[in-house]
Amino acid sequence: MSDDRLRTTRMLSMLVERRLANRCMVWGREVSFDRCTPDERRVDYVGFDPEIVDHGIRATSLEFGRTEFYEVKSCMDDVNSGHGLTFYGDENWLVTTPEVAERMRTDWRLGGNFGVLVPSSDGSRLRRFAEPGFMNNRRTRSAGEILLCILKSVRPMIGASEMGGSSSVEVD
């Protein structure tokens, strides 16, 4: 991987991690699904935030919670590699550069079950480039399965999802 591509991937990943720390109670990187099967898939980032009911977490909070899937693609070679673009969540996002996003738009490769996020002009946050084609997309995996896969991921994180609660704790 070239130095520019590596730098871009790191920058995009840092922005995704910041977003997840602010939006999701539990999240992980390199989350695998269907391990040890021919259908095994690895997702760059997956986040989960339970549904808060009456200011607390109830039994239904898990299944009614929100899952977010993020795939990071730093260049068109990444997009075309055949790896990634696995989206099982309620919200599914491709995170890339504005140049790659524009190329995908001109090639008519947007509008599926994922939206596109790109860095803001100052590089401090992610902004929406394209909305998902199917809003309110419901996940295709149970919350229990997704949470288990997050906890088994390379470095699962548990942190506050309240506004301003960007502190996360790595799980051993």
DAFENTA-V232146 format. One record per residue. N is the residue number from 1. PSI is psi in degrees with one decimal (NA if undefined). NEAR is the number of other C-alpha atoms within 12 Angstrom. D_LAST is the distance of its C-alpha to the last C-alpha in whole Angstrom. Layout:
[[N PSI NEAR D_LAST] [N PSI NEAR D_LAST]]
This chain:
[[1 132.3 12 29] [2 159.4 11 32] [3 -40.2 10 31] [4 -43.7 12 32] [5 -41.7 20 30] [6 -44.0 17 27] [7 -42.7 17 27] [8 -44.0 27 28] [9 -43.3 26 25] [10 -43.4 20 23] [11 -45.9 27 25] [12 -40.9 36 25] [13 -41.3 33 21] [14 -40.3 24 21] [15 -38.2 30 23] [16 -44.4 40 21] [17 -40.2 38 18] [18 -43.4 27 20] [19 -46.2 37 22] [20 -40.6 42 19] [21 -29.6 35 17] [22 -19.0 28 21] [23 -22.3 32 22] [24 141.1 40 19] [25 -36.3 37 16] [26 135.5 43 14] [27 160.3 48 14] [28 160.4 42 12] [29 151.6 32 14] [30 60.0 29 15] [31 123.3 37 15] [32 142.0 34 17] [33 148.5 31 20] [34 45.6 18 22] [35 145.9 15 20] [36 28.4 10 22] [37 164.3 9 25] [38 -18.0 8 28] [39 13.3 11 27] [40 135.7 16 23] [41 144.3 23 23] [42 130.4 31 20] [43 136.4 36 20] [44 -49.9 40 19] [45 139.6 49 18] [46 132.6 52 18] [47 154.7 49 17] [48 136.6 45 18] [49 120.8 35 20] [50 155.4 31 21] [51 122.9 23 25] [52 123.2 20 26] [53 125.0 14 29] [54 45.9 9 31] [55 23.5 10 29] [56 170.6 12 26] [57 127.7 17 24] [58 176.4 15 26] [59 -37.5 14 25] [60 -10.9 16 27] [61 -32.6 20 24] [62 -55.7 26 22] [63 -26.9 25 25] [64 3.7 22 27] [65 172.7 32 24] [66 131.9 37 24] [67 140.9 42 22] [68 128.1 47 22] [69 136.4 48 22] [70 128.7 44 23] [71 127.9 41 24] [72 125.5 44 25] [73 114.4 40 28] [74 -14.7 34 29] [75 170.8 29 33] [76 -31.6 22 35] [77 -38.5 18 34] [78 -45.3 24 30] [79 -40.7 25 32] [80 1.1 15 34] [81 -20.6 12 32] [82 -3.6 12 31] [83 145.4 18 28] [84 -160.6 29 26] [85 40.0 30 28] [86 116.9 35 26] [87 107.5 36 26] [88 5.9 35 25] [89 178.1 38 25] [90 -39.4 33 27] [91 129.0 38 27] [92 125.5 40 27] [93 133.2 47 27] [94 127.4 48 28] [95 122.2 46 27] [96 -174.6 41 30] [97 158.9 36 32] [98 -34.0 29 36] [99 -45.0 20 38] [100 -41.4 30 36] [101 -42.5 34 36] [102 -40.2 21 40] [103 -41.0 18 40] [104 -37.1 27 38] [105 -44.7 19 41] [106 -26.1 12 44] [107 7.0 12 43] [108 43.6 11 42] [109 17.2 23 39] [110 165.3 26 38] [111 6.2 23 38] [112 -143.9 24 36] [113 19.8 29 33] [114 150.9 35 31] [115 175.2 37 32] [116 130.9 38 32] [117 139.3 39 30] [118 159.5 37 31] [119 147.5 32 31] [120 167.9 19 33] [121 -30.7 11 36] [122 -1.1 10 34] [123 16.5 18 31] [124 -15.7 16 29] [125 173.2 23 28] [126 142.2 31 29] [127 156.7 27 32] [128 128.4 21 33] [129 -40.5 27 35] [130 137.7 29 36] [131 153.8 25 35] [132 146.7 25 34] [133 -29.3 18 37] [134 93.8 19 36] [135 154.6 19 35] [136 35.1 18 33] [137 125.6 25 32] [138 142.4 23 30] [139 156.5 29 27] [140 0.5 20 28] [141 151.8 23 25] [142 155.1 22 24] [143 -38.3 31 21] [144 -44.5 23 19] [145 -44.2 25 19] [146 -45.0 38 18] [147 -43.3 35 15] [148 -42.9 24 14] [149 -38.7 33 14] [150 -47.0 37 12] [151 -24.4 28 9] [152 1.7 25 10] [153 176.5 29 11] [154 -48.6 22 10] [155 81.9 25 8] [156 147.1 34 8] [157 139.6 36 9] [158 124.2 30 11] [159 167.9 30 14] [160 143.6 24 18] [161 5.0 28 20] [162 156.9 19 23] [163 130.7 15 25] [164 -5.0 16 24] [165 69.6 19 21] [166 10.9 22 19] [167 130.3 23 16] [168 150.9 27 13] [169 129.2 18 9] [170 137.6 19 7] [171 130.6 17 4] [172 NA 11 0]]
